[in-house]
Amino acid sequence: MIQAQRTACLSAAQAGAEVLLRYFRKLEPGAITEKTKNDYVSNADREAEAAIRAELASRFPDYGFLGEEGGYIVGAAGDEGGFTPTESRGPEGTGGPPGQHRWIVDPLDGTLNFIQGFPHWCVSVALWDAAGPVAGCILDPLRGDCFLAARGQGATWNDQPMHVSQQAGLDGAFLATGFAFQLGERWPHFNAALGRVFPRAKGLRRAGSAALDLAHVACGIFDGFFELGLKPWDIAAGALLVLEAGGTITDWEGRQDWFQTGNLVTGPPGVAPELLDALRG
């Protein structure tokens, strides 16, 4: 079963990517909507999510579906659940009742990059149950990079096994982070933490796609990643990639409620504890 679920993640991500590639650098201004200040959605996001949902419903019609644009749906085939993406129903905070399988999808992670024509964005598809992530795929169609994982089965990058880096500590690490406009009043806390991390890293990148950042930690490109206030669809697939590739994840207090809070600190075992200590001050 888990291989079929993993394959469904891949097929759905490919269906979404096919839509997005048709739109990239071809979006008309009227196809873009500002949901809240500096938070955008486009026809590409909506159509990609619809394509992903249709693919998943054809394979597992009874599973729930949580998408960034469409909210929570009890069955991927179409019964409306009445939940919103920001609600936390059930112990995992994934928007559904306890124990139910649910897809968690970001049809376009890096929407602002996509709208501006900046070539750094991806599709993220994950399956979660009461125990956490089951399967996940992050697909970067511009680079032809496909990251896949299934619980207990390890993780792959373009069909080859992948592992987090062997970086020994925070000093000299190559790190990724993110800070959205919506960070708001949390910015001073983030900025202070950034000031403690920056002098110790050999490089720090903010490319605008948390899902890709996590995939790049999982394959060893980055030695760590940290961010505040992420949403379930930002991290549902990437977290599984990191864990199956040998990395660790906590929240900014060192706890395991990172999925509920969206506050992540992650990296290989040699980096993550030192990064956490630096962030906490």
One Martini backbone bead per residue (centre of mass of N, CA, C, O) as a GRO file, in nm:
protein
  281
    1MET     BB    1   0.057   0.062  -0.021
    2ILE     BB    2   0.292   0.271   0.012
    3GLN     BB    3   0.372   0.269  -0.289
    4ALA     BB    4   0.102   0.378  -0.395
    5GLN     BB    5   0.119   0.645  -0.237
    6ARG     BB    6   0.383   0.742  -0.355
    7THR     BB    7   0.290   0.739  -0.653
    8ALA     BB    8   0.060   0.944  -0.612
    9CYS     BB    9   0.237   1.182  -0.543
   10LEU     BB   10   0.386   1.193  -0.811
   11SER     BB   11   0.146   1.212  -1.010
   12ALA     BB   12   0.028   1.471  -0.888
   13ALA     BB   13   0.275   1.653  -0.924
   14GLN     BB   14   0.284   1.624  -1.232
   15ALA     BB   15   0.005   1.747  -1.286
   16GLY     BB   16   0.072   2.024  -1.167
   17ALA     BB   17   0.326   2.091  -1.338
   18GLU     BB   18   0.190   2.100  -1.614
   19VAL     BB   19   0.031   2.353  -1.554
   20LEU     BB   20   0.259   2.551  -1.466
   21LEU     BB   21   0.428   2.546  -1.731
   22ARG     BB   22   0.207   2.697  -1.899
   23TYR     BB   23   0.232   2.973  -1.710
   24PHE     BB   24   0.518   3.041  -1.706
   25ARG     BB   25   0.566   3.368  -1.802
   26LYS     BB   26   0.219   3.395  -1.888
   27LEU     BB   27   0.082   3.578  -1.697
   28GLU     BB   28  -0.186   3.759  -1.639
   29PRO     BB   29  -0.287   4.009  -1.438
   30GLY     BB   30  -0.591   3.891  -1.407
   31ALA     BB   31  -0.471   3.606  -1.272
   32ILE     BB   32  -0.415   3.788  -1.015
   33THR     BB   33  -0.440   3.762  -0.651
   34GLU     BB   34  -0.492   3.934  -0.345
   35LYS     BB   35  -0.556   3.806  -0.045
   36THR     BB   36  -0.331   3.957   0.098
   37LYS     BB   37  -0.084   4.130   0.185
   38ASN     BB   38   0.154   3.993  -0.020
   39ASP     BB   39  -0.069   3.757  -0.096
   40TYR     BB   40  -0.081   3.523  -0.355
   41VAL     BB   41  -0.291   3.428  -0.639
   42SER     BB   42  -0.355   3.202  -0.913
   43ASN     BB   43  -0.461   3.021  -1.172
   44ALA     BB   44  -0.232   2.818  -1.141
   45ASP     BB   45  -0.289   2.723  -0.857
   46ARG     BB   46  -0.582   2.627  -0.896
   47GLU     BB   47  -0.536   2.429  -1.136
   48ALA     BB   48  -0.325   2.253  -0.997
   49GLU     BB   49  -0.500   2.160  -0.761
   50ALA     BB   50  -0.718   2.025  -0.933
   51ALA     BB   51  -0.530   1.816  -1.065
   52ILE     BB   52  -0.434   1.683  -0.807
   53ARG     BB   53  -0.705   1.601  -0.689
   54ALA     BB   54  -0.796   1.421  -0.924
   55GLU     BB   55  -0.565   1.216  -0.906
   56LEU     BB   56  -0.616   1.126  -0.610
   57ALA     BB   57  -0.920   1.047  -0.640
   58SER     BB   58  -0.862   0.811  -0.847
   59ARG     BB   59  -0.701   0.641  -0.613
   60PHE     BB   60  -0.816   0.794  -0.319
   61PRO     BB   61  -1.137   0.886  -0.252
   62ASP     BB   62  -1.139   0.868   0.087
   63TYR     BB   63  -0.947   1.084   0.118
   64GLY     BB   64  -0.835   1.354   0.235
   65PHE     BB   65  -0.813   1.724   0.163
   66LEU     BB   66  -0.536   1.963   0.181
   67GLY     BB   67  -0.537   2.289   0.050
   68GLU     BB   68  -0.439   2.605   0.010
   69GLU     BB   69  -0.699   2.692  -0.173
   70GLY     BB   70  -0.949   2.474  -0.072
   71GLY     BB   71  -0.901   2.326   0.177
   72TYR     BB   72  -1.108   2.104   0.344
   73ILE     BB   73  -1.171   1.758   0.249
   74VAL     BB   74  -1.293   1.461   0.325
   75GLY     BB   75  -1.293   1.382   0.018
   76ALA     BB   76  -1.126   1.393  -0.275
   77ALA     BB   77  -1.398   1.361  -0.447
   78GLY     BB   78  -1.602   1.600  -0.268
   79ASP     BB   79  -1.669   1.621   0.032
   80GLU     BB   80  -1.749   1.860   0.240
   81GLY     BB   81  -1.603   1.964   0.562
   82GLY     BB   82  -1.581   2.282   0.677
   83PHE     BB   83  -1.291   2.347   0.678
   84THR     BB   84  -0.995   2.516   0.738
   85PRO     BB   85  -0.656   2.554   0.697
   86THR     BB   86  -0.626   2.680   1.010
   87GLU     BB   87  -0.736   2.442   1.134
   88SER     BB   88  -0.733   2.210   1.429
   89ARG     BB   89  -0.810   1.875   1.366
   90GLY     BB   90  -0.666   1.700   1.570
   91PRO     BB   91  -0.348   1.605   1.684
   92GLU     BB   92  -0.190   1.703   1.408
   93GLY     BB   93  -0.306   1.964   1.262
   94THR     BB   94  -0.437   1.884   0.948
   95GLY     BB   95  -0.767   1.938   0.923
   96GLY     BB   96  -0.859   1.661   1.061
   97PRO     BB   97  -0.952   1.382   1.177
   98PRO     BB   98  -0.864   1.137   1.357
   99GLY     BB   99  -0.688   0.890   1.154
  100GLN     BB  100  -0.705   1.024   0.886
  101HIS     BB  101  -0.646   1.031   0.570
  102ARG     BB  102  -0.433   1.298   0.423
  103TRP     BB  103  -0.388   1.532   0.201
  104ILE     BB  104  -0.104   1.763   0.149
  105VAL     BB  105  -0.117   2.070  -0.047
  106ASP     BB  106   0.114   2.245  -0.270
  107PRO     BB  107   0.083   2.358  -0.590
  108LEU     BB  108   0.262   2.638  -0.512
  109ASP     BB  109   0.580   2.686  -0.406
  110GLY     BB  110   0.640   3.014  -0.485
  111THR     BB  111   0.442   3.232  -0.604
  112LEU     BB  112   0.603   3.494  -0.629
  113ASN     BB  113   0.818   3.382  -0.808
  114PHE     BB  114   0.630   3.299  -1.036
  115ILE     BB  115   0.509   3.580  -1.099
  116GLN     BB  116   0.808   3.712  -1.148
  117GLY     BB  117   0.993   3.473  -1.292
  118PHE     BB  118   1.129   3.310  -1.072
  119PRO     BB  119   1.324   2.999  -1.082
  120HIS     BB  120   1.163   2.914  -0.774
  121TRP     BB  121   0.971   2.623  -0.756
  122CYS     BB  122   0.692   2.402  -0.647
  123VAL     BB  123   0.565   2.078  -0.570
  124SER     BB  124   0.346   1.958  -0.295
  125VAL     BB  125   0.303   1.613  -0.176
  126ALA     BB  126   0.106   1.462   0.092
  127LEU     BB  127   0.077   1.197   0.340
  128TRP     BB  128  -0.138   1.160   0.625
  129ASP     BB  129  -0.167   1.045   0.961
  130ALA     BB  130  -0.179   0.983   1.296
  131ALA     BB  131   0.154   0.935   1.281
  132GLY     BB  132   0.195   1.104   1.013
  133PRO     BB  133   0.402   1.072   0.767
  134VAL     BB  134   0.394   0.863   0.468
  135ALA     BB  135   0.411   1.053   0.202
  136GLY     BB  136   0.632   1.222  -0.054
  137CYS     BB  137   0.648   1.515  -0.285
  138ILE     BB  138   0.903   1.703  -0.459
  139LEU     BB  139   0.870   1.923  -0.745
  140ASP     BB  140   1.114   2.044  -0.993
  141PRO     BB  141   1.055   2.116  -1.319
  142LEU     BB  142   1.292   2.303  -1.416
  143ARG     BB  143   1.527   2.086  -1.305
  144GLY     BB  144   1.428   1.782  -1.269
  145ASP     BB  145   1.343   1.751  -0.959
  146CYS     BB  146   1.292   1.452  -0.752
  147PHE     BB  147   1.133   1.409  -0.434
  148LEU     BB  148   1.121   1.108  -0.229
  149ALA     BB  149   0.895   0.948   0.022
  150ALA     BB  150   0.871   0.686   0.278
  151ARG     BB  151   0.786   0.529   0.543
  152GLY     BB  152   1.077   0.347   0.612
  153GLN     BB  153   1.216   0.391   0.292
  154GLY     BB  154   1.325   0.652   0.251
  155ALA     BB  155   1.511   0.864   0.014
  156THR     BB  156   1.488   1.047  -0.304
  157TRP     BB  157   1.691   1.159  -0.594
  158ASN     BB  158   1.627   1.072  -0.885
  159ASP     BB  159   1.627   0.756  -0.771
  160GLN     BB  160   1.834   0.832  -0.548
  161PRO     BB  161   1.976   0.813  -0.270
  162MET     BB  162   1.934   1.021   0.022
  163HIS     BB  163   2.122   1.264   0.229
  164VAL     BB  164   2.232   1.427   0.459
  165SER     BB  165   2.471   1.596   0.569
  166GLN     BB  166   2.815   1.596   0.731
  167GLN     BB  167   2.798   1.828   0.897
  168ALA     BB  168   2.929   1.904   1.223
  169GLY     BB  169   2.826   2.216   1.231
  170LEU     BB  170   2.752   2.550   1.230
  171ASP     BB  171   3.027   2.605   1.156
  172GLY     BB  172   3.018   2.641   0.809
  173ALA     BB  173   2.735   2.648   0.726
  174PHE     BB  174   2.467   2.585   0.488
  175LEU     BB  175   2.184   2.796   0.478
  176ALA     BB  176   1.828   2.822   0.534
  177THR     BB  177   1.552   3.058   0.488
  178GLY     BB  178   1.257   3.250   0.612
  179PHE     BB  179   1.052   3.566   0.542
  180ALA     BB  180   0.755   3.680   0.563
  181PHE     BB  181   0.539   3.935   0.573
  182GLN     BB  182   0.355   3.775   0.796
  183LEU     BB  183   0.542   3.792   1.047
  184GLY     BB  184   0.547   4.065   1.175
  185GLU     BB  185   0.581   4.066   1.520
  186ARG     BB  186   0.816   3.834   1.478
  187TRP     BB  187   1.064   3.980   1.360
  188PRO     BB  188   1.249   4.050   1.605
  189HIS     BB  189   1.300   3.755   1.682
  190PHE     BB  190   1.420   3.666   1.414
  191ASN     BB  191   1.644   3.882   1.386
  192ALA     BB  192   1.802   3.802   1.640
  193ALA     BB  193   1.860   3.512   1.552
  194LEU     BB  194   2.003   3.580   1.288
  195GLY     BB  195   2.242   3.734   1.430
  196ARG     BB  196   2.356   3.458   1.557
  197VAL     BB  197   2.393   3.284   1.289
  198PHE     BB  198   2.540   3.440   1.058
  199PRO     BB  199   2.849   3.440   1.165
  200ARG     BB  200   2.867   3.104   1.142
  201ALA     BB  201   2.804   3.098   0.852
  202LYS     BB  202   2.897   3.062   0.511
  203GLY     BB  203   2.579   3.058   0.437
  204LEU     BB  204   2.268   3.243   0.336
  205ARG     BB  205   1.936   3.154   0.226
  206ARG     BB  206   1.651   3.328   0.046
  207ALA     BB  207   1.428   3.184  -0.200
  208GLY     BB  208   1.094   3.122  -0.142
  209SER     BB  209   1.091   2.788  -0.062
  210ALA     BB  210   1.037   2.567   0.181
  211ALA     BB  211   1.015   2.297   0.035
  212LEU     BB  212   1.290   2.318  -0.112
  213ASP     BB  213   1.463   2.355   0.134
  214LEU     BB  214   1.401   2.074   0.252
  215ALA     BB  215   1.500   1.911   0.011
  216HIS     BB  216   1.796   2.035   0.031
  217VAL     BB  217   1.853   1.909   0.303
  218ALA     BB  218   1.801   1.607   0.234
  219CYS     BB  219   2.040   1.617  -0.007
  220GLY     BB  220   2.284   1.828   0.107
  221ILE     BB  221   2.294   2.126   0.022
  222PHE     BB  222   2.190   2.184   0.294
  223ASP     BB  223   2.260   2.213   0.661
  224GLY     BB  224   1.995   2.398   0.703
  225PHE     BB  225   1.675   2.508   0.864
  226PHE     BB  226   1.472   2.816   0.923
  227GLU     BB  227   1.136   2.896   1.057
  228LEU     BB  228   0.838   3.093   1.078
  229GLY     BB  229   0.497   3.027   1.021
  230LEU     BB  230   0.418   2.777   0.888
  231LYS     BB  231   0.242   2.561   0.687
  232PRO     BB  232   0.140   2.250   0.624
  233TRP     BB  233   0.199   2.265   0.304
  234ASP     BB  234   0.504   2.351   0.335
  235ILE     BB  235   0.598   2.065   0.523
  236ALA     BB  236   0.476   1.777   0.477
  237ALA     BB  237   0.694   1.664   0.273
  238GLY     BB  238   0.975   1.776   0.369
  239ALA     BB  239   0.986   1.639   0.645
  240LEU     BB  240   1.005   1.350   0.541
  241LEU     BB  241   1.262   1.378   0.382
  242VAL     BB  242   1.445   1.449   0.620
  243LEU     BB  243   1.391   1.203   0.801
  244GLU     BB  244   1.463   0.981   0.577
  245ALA     BB  245   1.765   1.129   0.546
  246GLY     BB  246   1.860   1.182   0.873
  247GLY     BB  247   1.712   1.405   1.005
  248THR     BB  248   1.606   1.681   1.209
  249ILE     BB  249   1.313   1.798   1.410
  250THR     BB  250   1.208   2.116   1.543
  251ASP     BB  251   1.137   2.357   1.725
  252TRP     BB  252   1.240   2.658   1.886
  253GLU     BB  253   1.220   2.471   2.173
  254GLY     BB  254   1.272   2.150   2.107
  255ARG     BB  255   1.011   2.043   2.002
  256GLN     BB  256   0.726   1.837   1.848
  257ASP     BB  257   0.525   2.102   1.743
  258TRP     BB  258   0.596   2.203   1.442
  259PHE     BB  259   0.330   2.152   1.285
  260GLN     BB  260   0.147   2.346   1.451
  261THR     BB  261   0.341   2.611   1.445
  262GLY     BB  262   0.567   2.635   1.201
  263ASN     BB  263   0.839   2.598   1.374
  264LEU     BB  264   1.162   2.548   1.230
  265VAL     BB  265   1.429   2.303   1.291
  266THR     BB  266   1.685   2.182   1.061
  267GLY     BB  267   1.902   1.888   1.020
  268PRO     BB  268   2.167   1.749   1.087
  269PRO     BB  269   2.293   1.621   1.379
  270GLY     BB  270   2.540   1.834   1.382
  271VAL     BB  271   2.350   2.107   1.351
  272ALA     BB  272   2.067   2.138   1.487
  273PRO     BB  273   2.146   2.191   1.789
  274GLU     BB  274   2.318   2.451   1.733
  275LEU     BB  275   2.097   2.608   1.591
  276LEU     BB  276   1.898   2.610   1.824
  277ASP     BB  277   2.077   2.755   2.029
  278ALA     BB  278   2.110   3.015   1.862
  279LEU     BB  279   1.808   3.090   1.839
  280ARG     BB  280   1.765   3.099   2.162
  281GLY     BB  281   2.039   3.228   2.303
   0.00000   0.00000   0.00000
